[in-house]
Amino acid sequence: MNNVTVIGAGLAGSEAAWQLAKRGIPVTLVEMKPEKMTPAHHSPDFAELVCSNSLRGDRLENAVGLLKEELRHLDSLIMACADETRVEAGGCLAVDRHGFSQLVTKRLKEHPLITVESREVTKVPEGPVIVATGPLTSDALSDAIGTYFGEGEYLHFFDAAAPLVTFDSVDMKEAWFASRYDRGSADYINCAMNKEQYDAFYQELIAAQEAEVHGFEDQNVFEGCMPVEVMARRGYDTLRYGPLKPVGLKDPKTGKEAFAVVQLRRDNANGSVYNLVGFQTHLKFPEQKRVFSMIPALKNAEFVRYGVMHRNTFMNSPKLLDRFYADRRNPLVAFAGQMTGVEGYVESTASGCLAAIAMAAKLQGREIPLFPKETAIGALALYISDETVKDFQPMNVNFGIISSLERRVKGKAQKNLAIAQRALEALDHVIQQGI
C-alpha cells in the first residue's frame, strides 16, 4: 500500500491523516512545528486554534452546524475531539483551546499507521501527497507551490486573532452572564457601554496606532475576520450592528438594552480565560491595552494574549483543483484547508476529510465517492472547484451554495432544517455505498 505524505498538522492535515489511516493507509504526517514557528503559533501541538476557540454554530438550522453533523457521520477526528473538549457557549461549539489540540495530537501520535516528522517542507513532493499547510504556510513552501502551478504569485488576505483576558480581572459589577435572547445557558460575559462611553471608546479606537503589517489594505481583509479597528472606520454604528450589537441582551441593572455590548466568550474549560468576541485586531500591544481598557468592565483587565495579525494565502482553486481538492493535472497531489479558499475551522476540517477519502479511494482502486451539492461538504468542494466563479474569494459554508429545496417550506429556520435533513440523508446514502 502506498504511503501518503500529509504536509501540515493543522485542522485539515490532522483530519486528512486520520481519515487515511482509518482506511488502512500508512501516513507520514509532516509538521514544521516545533522546529519552526510563526508569530501566530504558541503551541507545538497539532490542530492549534490560532484565532478564536469557537467552531461557530452547532444547530442544524445553521450551515456550519450542518457541516459539523456531516463530519460526525464521517467519523471526524476533529469533531470527536471538539465534542470531548467543548466549553459552554450558548448555541455555538467552543472548545478548551489547549485541551482540544492536545487530544488531537495524542490520537494521531498513538495511531499505528501514522508516523510524525517535525521538519519544514520546501517543495511540493511527488504524490501521493496532501498539502494542508493552511494560512500559515512558510514563505519557502508558498513560493514552491506557486512554482509548482506556474501561477507566478499567490493570492493573499489577512487574518487576525482576538485578545484574551483573565476572568478574575473582569469587573462583574459592570458586566453580566447571558446568551443573546437567553438562548441556552448564560455562557457569555456581557460588558455594556452607554452612549458616552461608546463615543469615547470609538474615537480612540479609530485613531489608535496599528502595528506594521506589510502590504495591509482594508480591501484585502476577509469580511469574516476583519480587525475591529478596520470595522470601526467604516462607520460609527458598524460595530453596534456587528460584534457590539446590544440586541437581545438586557442589562439586569436597568432592564433595558445598553447602547453597545462587548461579549466575552470562555476560552478554556475551567473558565479562567475569556476572549473578546469579534475583537480581532492588529493594533500595537500598548494600544490594545489602552483602548480596550476603556470598556468599563475591562478597565482593570489582565491581558494574557494580545491580538495579532498575520497573512493568509489561498490558491486560485477553481482553475487549479477539482472537486476532490486534487490538482487537475495530477490526481495524487491534493491540497486542503484554508489555502484552497475554504474559510473557517470546520470548513478546513471538511476539506481535509474529503481530500483524504478521495485519495484513499484512488489508492485502493475504488470508485471515488461523489459528495453531492445537496450536502454541505460536497457543496463547499464544488464551490472551490467551480471554474465559472469569477473573482474567487474564500468562502464559509452557507445554505446559498447548497442545492435549494424542490418544495416550499414556510419560515427560514424550518427551510434550513429541511435542507439539513435532506443533506444528512444524501450523505448517509454515500456512506452506505462504501467510502
C-alpha positions as CSV (number, residue, x, y, z in Angstrom):
1,M,0.0,0.0,0.0
2,N,1.3,3.5,-0.9
3,N,2.4,5.7,1.9
4,V,0.7,9.1,1.7
5,T,2.5,12.2,2.9
6,V,0.3,14.8,4.6
7,I,2.1,18.2,5.0
8,G,0.8,20.3,7.9
9,A,-0.9,19.1,11.1
10,G,-3.5,21.9,11.4
11,L,-7.2,21.1,11.3
12,A,-7.2,20.0,7.6
13,G,-4.0,18.0,7.8
14,S,-4.9,16.3,11.1
15,E,-8.3,15.3,9.7
16,A,-6.7,14.1,6.4
17,A,-4.2,11.9,8.2
18,W,-6.9,10.4,10.4
19,Q,-9.2,9.6,7.5
20,L,-6.4,7.9,5.5
21,A,-5.2,5.9,8.5
22,K,-8.6,4.6,9.4
23,R,-8.9,3.2,5.9
24,G,-5.7,1.3,6.4
25,I,-3.3,3.6,4.5
26,P,0.1,4.4,6.1
27,V,0.6,8.2,6.6
28,T,3.7,10.3,7.1
29,L,2.4,13.5,8.8
30,V,5.0,16.3,8.4
31,E,4.6,19.3,10.6
32,M,7.2,22.2,10.8
33,K,6.4,22.9,14.5
34,P,8.2,23.0,16.9
35,E,11.3,23.1,14.6
36,K,9.9,26.3,13.0
37,M,7.1,28.5,14.5
38,T,5.3,31.6,13.1
39,P,4.3,34.6,15.3
40,A,0.7,33.3,15.4
41,H,1.8,29.9,16.8
42,H,2.0,29.4,20.5
43,S,1.9,25.6,21.0
44,P,3.8,22.6,19.5
45,D,0.5,20.7,19.4
46,F,-1.4,19.8,16.3
47,A,-4.7,21.5,15.2
48,E,-3.7,24.7,17.1
49,L,-6.6,27.2,17.1
50,V,-4.7,30.5,16.4
51,C,-7.7,32.7,16.2
52,S,-11.0,32.0,18.1
53,N,-11.7,28.9,20.2
54,S,-15.2,28.8,18.7
55,L,-16.2,26.4,15.9
56,R,-19.3,28.6,15.5
57,G,-23.0,27.4,15.4
58,D,-23.9,23.9,16.3
59,R,-27.6,23.8,15.2
60,L,-28.8,22.1,12.1
61,E,-30.6,25.3,11.1
62,N,-27.1,26.8,10.7
63,A,-25.0,25.8,7.7
64,V,-21.8,25.3,9.7
65,G,-23.9,23.3,12.2
66,L,-24.9,21.0,9.4
67,L,-21.3,20.7,8.2
68,K,-20.3,19.6,11.8
69,E,-23.0,16.9,11.8
70,E,-21.9,15.6,8.4
71,L,-18.4,15.4,9.7
72,R,-19.6,13.5,12.7
73,H,-21.3,11.0,10.3
74,L,-17.9,10.6,8.7
75,D,-16.1,9.8,12.0
76,S,-14.2,13.0,12.0
77,L,-11.3,13.2,14.4
78,I,-11.6,16.9,14.8
79,M,-15.3,16.8,15.6
80,A,-14.8,14.0,18.1
81,C,-12.0,15.9,19.9
82,A,-14.1,19.1,19.8
83,D,-17.1,17.4,21.3
84,E,-14.9,15.9,24.1
85,T,-13.3,19.2,25.0
86,R,-16.2,21.6,24.5
87,V,-16.9,24.5,26.8
88,E,-20.3,26.1,27.1
89,A,-21.0,28.9,24.5
90,G,-24.8,29.0,24.0
91,G,-25.7,27.7,20.6
92,C,-22.1,27.5,19.5
93,L,-19.5,24.8,19.8
94,A,-16.4,26.3,21.5
95,V,-13.6,24.2,22.9
96,D,-10.9,24.3,25.5
97,R,-8.2,25.5,23.2
98,H,-5.2,23.6,24.7
99,G,-7.2,20.5,25.7
100,F,-8.5,20.2,22.2
101,S,-5.1,20.4,20.5
102,Q,-3.5,18.1,23.0
103,L,-6.2,15.5,22.4
104,V,-5.9,15.7,18.6
105,T,-2.1,15.3,18.9
106,K,-2.4,12.3,21.2
107,R,-4.9,10.5,19.0
108,L,-2.7,11.0,15.9
109,K,0.6,10.1,17.5
110,E,-0.9,6.9,19.0
111,H,-2.2,5.6,15.7
112,P,0.0,2.8,14.5
113,L,-0.3,3.8,10.8
114,I,0.7,7.4,11.4
115,T,4.4,8.5,11.5
116,V,5.0,12.1,12.6
117,E,8.0,14.0,11.3
118,S,9.0,17.5,12.5
119,R,10.6,19.5,9.7
120,E,9.8,22.2,7.2
121,V,8.9,21.2,3.7
122,T,10.2,23.5,1.0
123,K,8.9,21.9,-2.2
124,V,5.8,20.0,-3.4
125,P,6.7,16.3,-3.3
126,E,5.6,13.7,-5.7
127,G,2.3,12.1,-4.9
128,P,0.6,10.7,-3.2
129,V,0.5,13.8,-1.0
130,I,-2.0,16.1,0.6
131,V,-0.6,19.6,1.2
132,A,-2.5,21.2,4.1
133,T,-0.2,23.9,5.4
134,G,-3.0,26.4,5.7
135,P,-2.9,30.2,6.1
136,L,0.5,30.0,7.9
137,T,2.3,28.3,5.1
138,S,6.0,29.1,5.2
139,D,7.3,31.5,2.6
140,A,9.5,28.8,1.1
141,L,6.7,26.3,0.6
142,S,4.3,29.1,-0.5
143,D,6.8,30.0,-3.3
144,A,7.3,26.4,-4.1
145,I,3.6,25.9,-4.6
146,G,3.4,28.9,-6.8
147,T,6.3,27.5,-8.9
148,Y,4.6,24.1,-9.0
149,F,1.5,25.5,-10.5
150,G,3.3,28.2,-12.5
151,E,0.9,30.8,-11.2
152,G,3.6,33.4,-10.5
153,E,2.2,34.5,-7.2
154,Y,-0.3,33.6,-4.5
155,L,-3.5,35.5,-3.8
156,H,-3.5,36.5,-0.2
157,F,-5.5,38.1,2.5
158,F,-5.1,38.9,6.2
159,D,-6.4,37.2,9.3
160,A,-6.5,38.4,12.9
161,A,-6.7,36.9,16.3
162,A,-8.6,38.4,19.3
163,P,-7.1,39.2,22.7
164,L,-7.6,37.1,25.8
165,V,-8.2,38.3,29.3
166,T,-8.4,36.6,32.7
167,F,-11.9,36.1,34.2
168,D,-10.7,37.4,37.6
169,S,-9.7,40.7,36.1
170,V,-13.2,41.4,34.6
171,D,-15.3,43.8,36.7
172,M,-18.5,41.9,37.0
173,K,-20.2,44.9,38.6
174,E,-20.1,46.3,35.1
175,A,-21.0,43.0,33.3
176,W,-23.3,40.0,33.5
177,F,-23.6,36.5,32.2
178,A,-26.2,35.8,29.5
179,S,-26.6,34.5,26.0
180,R,-28.4,36.6,23.4
181,Y,-32.2,36.3,23.7
182,D,-31.4,33.9,26.7
183,R,-30.8,31.0,24.3
184,G,-29.2,28.1,26.0
185,S,-27.2,28.7,29.2
186,A,-25.7,32.0,30.2
187,D,-22.3,31.4,28.6
188,Y,-21.1,34.9,27.6
189,I,-19.9,37.8,29.8
190,N,-21.6,40.9,28.5
191,C,-19.8,44.2,29.0
192,A,-22.2,47.2,28.5
193,M,-21.4,50.7,27.3
194,N,-23.7,53.7,27.4
195,K,-23.5,56.3,24.5
196,E,-21.0,58.5,26.2
197,Q,-18.7,55.6,27.0
198,Y,-19.1,54.2,23.4
199,D,-18.3,57.6,21.9
200,A,-15.1,57.9,23.8
201,F,-14.1,54.3,23.0
202,Y,-15.0,54.7,19.3
203,Q,-12.9,57.8,18.9
204,E,-9.8,56.3,20.5
205,L,-10.3,53.0,18.5
206,I,-10.3,54.6,15.1
207,A,-7.3,56.8,16.0
208,A,-5.2,54.1,17.7
209,Q,-1.8,53.1,16.3
210,E,-1.6,49.9,14.3
211,A,1.3,47.5,14.2
212,E,3.1,47.5,10.9
213,V,1.8,44.7,8.6
214,H,3.5,44.8,5.2
215,G,1.0,45.2,2.4
216,F,-2.1,45.6,4.6
217,E,-5.0,47.4,3.0
218,D,-8.6,47.4,4.1
219,Q,-9.9,45.9,0.8
220,N,-7.7,42.8,1.4
221,V,-9.3,41.9,4.7
222,F,-11.7,39.0,4.5
223,E,-15.0,40.1,5.9
224,G,-15.3,37.1,8.3
225,C,-12.3,38.0,10.3
226,M,-12.0,41.8,10.0
227,P,-9.9,43.7,12.5
228,V,-12.2,45.6,14.9
229,E,-10.4,48.9,14.2
230,V,-11.0,48.5,10.4
231,M,-14.6,47.7,11.0
232,A,-14.9,50.8,13.2
233,R,-13.5,53.0,10.5
234,R,-16.3,52.0,8.2
235,G,-18.8,54.0,10.3
236,Y,-19.9,55.0,13.8
237,D,-22.6,52.3,14.0
238,T,-20.8,49.5,12.2
239,L,-19.7,47.9,15.5
240,R,-23.1,48.4,17.1
241,Y,-24.7,46.4,14.2
242,G,-21.8,43.9,14.4
243,P,-19.9,42.4,17.3
244,L,-21.1,45.1,19.7
245,K,-24.8,44.8,18.9
246,P,-26.9,45.0,22.1
247,V,-30.0,43.4,20.7
248,G,-31.3,40.5,22.8
249,L,-29.1,41.4,25.8
250,K,-30.9,43.3,28.6
251,D,-28.7,44.8,31.3
252,P,-30.1,43.4,34.6
253,K,-29.2,46.7,36.3
254,T,-31.5,48.7,34.1
255,G,-33.8,46.0,32.5
256,K,-33.0,47.6,29.1
257,E,-30.6,47.1,26.3
258,A,-27.4,49.1,26.5
259,F,-26.1,51.3,23.8
260,A,-23.4,48.8,22.9
261,V,-22.3,45.4,24.4
262,V,-18.9,43.7,24.2
263,Q,-19.2,40.0,24.6
264,L,-16.6,37.7,26.2
265,R,-16.5,34.0,25.5
266,R,-14.9,31.3,27.6
267,D,-11.6,30.2,26.1
268,N,-10.7,27.3,28.3
269,A,-12.6,24.5,30.2
270,N,-12.2,26.0,33.7
271,G,-13.4,29.4,32.6
272,S,-10.2,31.3,33.8
273,V,-9.6,32.9,30.4
274,Y,-12.1,34.7,28.1
275,N,-11.7,36.1,24.6
276,L,-13.1,39.4,23.3
277,V,-15.7,38.2,20.7
278,G,-15.2,39.9,17.3
279,F,-12.1,41.9,18.5
280,Q,-9.6,40.5,16.0
281,T,-7.0,43.3,15.8
282,H,-3.6,44.4,14.7
283,L,-3.3,47.4,16.9
284,K,0.0,47.8,18.7
285,F,0.0,45.9,22.0
286,P,0.1,49.0,24.3
287,E,-2.7,50.5,22.2
288,Q,-4.8,47.4,22.7
289,K,-4.3,47.6,26.5
290,R,-5.2,51.4,26.5
291,V,-8.2,51.3,24.2
292,F,-9.8,48.1,25.2
293,S,-9.5,49.0,28.9
294,M,-11.9,51.9,28.1
295,I,-14.7,49.3,28.2
296,P,-16.0,49.7,31.7
297,A,-15.9,46.0,32.7
298,L,-12.4,45.7,31.3
299,K,-10.9,48.8,33.0
300,N,-8.6,46.6,35.1
301,A,-8.4,43.7,32.6
302,E,-5.3,41.4,32.6
303,F,-4.5,40.6,29.0
304,V,-2.9,37.2,28.8
305,R,-2.6,37.4,25.0
306,Y,-2.9,40.4,22.7
307,G,-4.4,40.2,19.3
308,V,-2.1,39.5,16.3
309,M,-2.4,39.9,12.6
310,H,-0.9,37.5,10.1
311,R,-1.1,36.9,6.4
312,N,-3.3,34.2,4.9
313,T,-2.6,32.8,1.5
314,F,-5.1,31.0,-0.8
315,M,-5.0,29.5,-4.2
316,N,-6.9,30.2,-7.4
317,S,-8.6,26.9,-6.7
318,P,-11.3,26.9,-9.4
319,K,-8.5,27.0,-12.0
320,L,-6.2,24.5,-10.2
321,L,-8.2,22.0,-8.2
322,D,-11.0,19.5,-8.9
323,R,-14.0,18.6,-6.6
324,F,-11.7,16.3,-4.7
325,Y,-9.3,19.1,-3.8
326,A,-6.7,17.4,-6.2
327,D,-4.5,19.0,-8.8
328,R,-6.4,18.8,-12.1
329,R,-3.2,17.6,-13.8
330,N,-2.2,15.1,-11.1
331,P,-4.9,13.3,-9.0
332,L,-2.3,12.1,-6.5
333,V,-1.3,15.7,-5.5
334,A,-4.1,17.2,-3.4
335,F,-4.5,20.3,-1.2
336,A,-6.7,21.0,1.8
337,G,-7.5,23.7,4.3
338,Q,-7.8,27.5,4.0
339,M,-5.2,27.6,1.3
340,T,-7.8,26.1,-1.0
341,G,-10.3,29.0,-0.3
342,V,-12.5,27.4,2.3
343,E,-12.8,29.7,5.2
344,G,-13.1,28.6,8.8
345,Y,-12.1,25.8,11.2
346,V,-14.9,23.4,10.3
347,E,-14.6,24.1,6.6
348,S,-10.9,23.4,6.7
349,T,-11.6,20.1,8.5
350,A,-14.2,19.2,5.9
351,S,-11.7,19.8,3.0
352,G,-9.1,17.6,4.7
353,C,-11.7,14.9,5.3
354,L,-13.0,14.9,1.7
355,A,-9.5,15.1,0.1
356,A,-8.4,12.1,2.2
357,I,-11.5,10.0,1.4
358,A,-10.9,10.6,-2.3
359,M,-7.2,9.9,-2.1
360,A,-7.8,6.6,-0.3
361,A,-10.3,5.5,-3.0
362,K,-7.8,6.3,-5.7
363,L,-5.0,4.3,-4.0
364,Q,-7.3,1.3,-3.2
365,G,-8.6,1.2,-6.8
366,R,-12.2,2.0,-5.7
367,E,-14.6,4.4,-7.3
368,I,-14.2,7.9,-5.8
369,P,-17.3,8.8,-3.8
370,L,-19.2,11.8,-5.1
371,F,-20.5,14.1,-2.4
372,P,-23.4,15.8,-4.0
373,K,-24.3,19.5,-3.8
374,E,-27.2,18.6,-1.5
375,T,-24.6,18.1,1.2
376,A,-22.6,20.9,2.8
377,I,-19.3,19.0,2.4
378,G,-20.0,18.5,-1.3
379,A,-21.3,22.0,-1.9
380,L,-18.1,23.5,-0.4
381,A,-15.9,21.3,-2.6
382,L,-17.9,22.2,-5.7
383,Y,-17.6,25.9,-4.9
384,I,-13.8,25.9,-4.7
385,S,-13.6,23.9,-8.0
386,D,-16.2,25.8,-9.9
387,E,-14.5,27.2,-13.0
388,T,-17.4,29.6,-13.6
389,V,-16.7,31.5,-10.4
390,K,-15.4,35.0,-11.1
391,D,-13.1,36.9,-8.7
392,F,-12.7,33.8,-6.5
393,Q,-12.7,34.6,-2.8
394,P,-12.6,32.5,0.4
395,M,-16.0,31.1,1.4
396,N,-17.6,30.0,4.6
397,V,-20.1,27.2,4.2
398,N,-23.6,28.6,3.8
399,F,-27.0,27.5,2.5
400,G,-26.6,29.6,-0.6
401,I,-24.1,27.2,-2.1
402,I,-26.2,24.1,-1.2
403,S,-28.8,22.9,-3.7
404,S,-32.1,24.6,-3.0
405,L,-35.2,22.6,-2.0
406,E,-37.6,21.5,-4.7
407,R,-40.5,22.3,-2.4
408,R,-41.6,25.3,-0.5
409,V,-41.1,25.4,3.3
410,K,-42.5,28.2,5.4
411,G,-40.1,30.0,7.6
412,K,-36.3,30.4,7.2
413,A,-35.4,28.1,10.2
414,Q,-37.8,25.4,9.0
415,K,-36.5,25.7,5.5
416,N,-32.9,25.4,6.6
417,L,-33.7,22.4,8.8
418,A,-35.4,20.7,5.8
419,I,-32.2,21.3,3.8
420,A,-30.1,19.9,6.6
421,Q,-32.2,16.8,6.9
422,R,-32.0,16.2,3.2
423,A,-28.3,16.7,3.3
424,L,-27.8,14.1,6.0
425,E,-29.9,11.6,4.1
426,A,-27.9,12.2,1.0
427,L,-24.6,11.8,2.9
428,D,-25.7,8.6,4.6
429,H,-26.5,7.2,1.1
430,V,-23.0,8.0,0.0
431,I,-21.6,6.3,3.2
432,Q,-23.7,3.2,2.5
433,Q,-22.2,2.9,-0.9
434,G,-18.8,2.4,0.7
435,I,-16.2,5.1,1.4
